[in-house]
Amino acid sequence: MTLARLALLAAFAAAPALAADPAPVKVNDQSAVPPADWKSEKPSNRLRSHQFKLPSGVKDVADAELAIYPQSSPDPKRNHPRWLATFIPPDGKTIEEASKVTTAEQPGAKLTTLVVTGTWKYKERPQDPRSKEELRAEWRVIWVIVAGKEEAAHVRLAGPVAVVERHKKALDAWLKALK
C-alpha cells in the first residue's frame, strides 16, 4: 500500500471522530454546545430549528424530546394560557398548582420558564384541528421563552416526569451557556 493511500485511509478514519464533536446550537443570536447525551434528530416540522432526543435510560420508559422554535412570540401572557390549556392537572390540583413560572436575566436574553406537570394533551400539530390528541399521563413539559433584543425563541423539553427531571440540570446549564 502506498504512503498516499495510507494517509487517505487515516484521514477517513479520523473523520467520524471529528464529525462527532457537537456543533453549537443557535437560539436567537446566541449559541451553546448541547450536552453530549442529547441526540440530534431531524426536526419533525418546519417550525423547529433543532430537535433532540434525551434518553430515559430505562427500558420501556419513553425518552424526552427537546425542540427549539425560532421566531416565536416573546410574550408569556400570549403563550402561557395556550400551553397550560394542553394539560390536565393531577387529581386534586388546579392547573395553577401544577405549574410554576420563573424568570431570569442573563447577558443578551431574558428567560421566562413555565413548568407544567400532569396529563399532557399532546397533538403532533397543535394548531391543526385534524391532528389527533394523545393523552400522556404523568408528563412534564418545560417551556422556556428566550427573549433577546431583536427576536425570541421557544425551547420545549417534554417527557415523562422522571426523565425530564433527570435532564433539567443539563437544560439549565445549556441555557446559561448561551452566549
Backbone hydrogen bonds, N-H to C=O, Kabsch-Sander energy under -0.5 kcal/mol:
donor,donor_aa,acceptor,acceptor_aa,energy
6,L,2,T,-2.0
7,A,3,L,-2.1
8,L,4,A,-2.1
9,L,5,R,-2.6
10,A,6,L,-2.3
11,A,7,A,-2.0
12,F,8,L,-2.2
13,A,9,L,-2.3
14,A,10,A,-1.8
15,A,11,A,-1.3
18,L,14,A,-1.9
19,A,15,A,-2.7
20,A,16,P,-1.5
21,D,18,L,-1.1
25,V,32,A,-2.9
26,K,24,P,-0.5
27,V,30,Q,-3.1
30,Q,27,V,-2.1
32,A,25,V,-1.4
38,W,35,P,-1.6
39,K,37,D,-0.8
39,K,53,K,-2.7
40,S,38,W,-0.7
41,E,51,Q,-3.0
48,R,45,N,-1.3
49,S,68,I,-2.6
50,H,68,I,-0.9
51,Q,41,E,-0.6
52,F,66,L,-2.8
53,K,39,K,-2.7
54,L,52,F,-0.5
54,L,64,A,-2.7
61,V,58,V,-1.7
64,A,54,L,-2.8
65,E,158,A,-2.8
66,L,52,F,-2.4
67,A,156,R,-2.4
68,I,50,H,-2.2
69,Y,154,H,-3.4
72,S,152,A,-2.5
78,R,75,D,-1.0
79,N,75,D,-1.9
80,H,76,P,-2.7
83,W,79,N,-2.3
84,L,80,H,-3.1
85,A,81,P,-1.7
86,T,83,W,-1.5
87,F,84,L,-1.8
88,I,119,T,-2.5
93,K,90,P,-2.1
98,A,94,T,-1.4
99,S,96,E,-0.8
100,K,115,V,-1.9
102,T,113,T,-2.3
104,A,111,L,-2.3
106,Q,109,A,-2.6
109,A,106,Q,-2.6
110,K,147,A,-2.4
111,L,104,A,-3.3
112,T,110,K,-0.5
112,T,145,I,-2.0
113,T,102,T,-3.1
113,T,111,L,-0.5
114,L,143,W,-2.9
115,V,100,K,-2.6
116,V,141,V,-2.3
117,T,98,A,-2.1
118,G,139,W,-2.3
119,T,88,I,-2.8
120,W,118,G,-0.6
120,W,136,R,-2.4
121,K,86,T,-3.8
122,Y,120,W,-1.6
122,Y,134,E,-1.9
124,E,132,K,-0.6
128,D,125,R,-1.9
131,S,128,D,-1.8
134,E,122,Y,-3.1
136,R,120,W,-2.4
136,R,134,E,-0.5
137,A,135,L,-0.6
139,W,118,G,-3.1
140,R,159,G,-2.7
141,V,116,V,-2.4
142,I,157,L,-3.1
143,W,114,L,-3.0
143,W,141,V,-0.6
144,V,155,V,-2.8
145,I,112,T,-3.0
146,V,144,V,-0.7
146,V,153,A,-3.1
147,A,110,K,-2.9
147,A,145,I,-0.8
148,G,146,V,-0.7
148,G,151,E,-3.1
153,A,146,V,-1.9
154,H,69,Y,-2.5
155,V,144,V,-2.5
156,R,67,A,-2.8
157,L,142,I,-2.6
158,A,65,E,-2.7
158,A,156,R,-0.5
159,G,140,R,-1.8
161,V,138,E,-2.0
164,V,160,P,-2.6
165,E,161,V,-2.6
166,R,162,A,-1.9
167,H,163,V,-1.4
168,K,164,V,-0.9
168,K,165,E,-0.6
169,K,165,E,-0.5
171,L,167,H,-2.2
172,D,168,K,-2.9
173,A,169,K,-2.5
174,W,170,A,-2.5
175,L,171,L,-2.8
176,K,172,D,-2.3
177,A,173,A,-1.6
178,L,174,W,-0.5
178,L,175,L,-1.1
179,K,31,S,-1.8
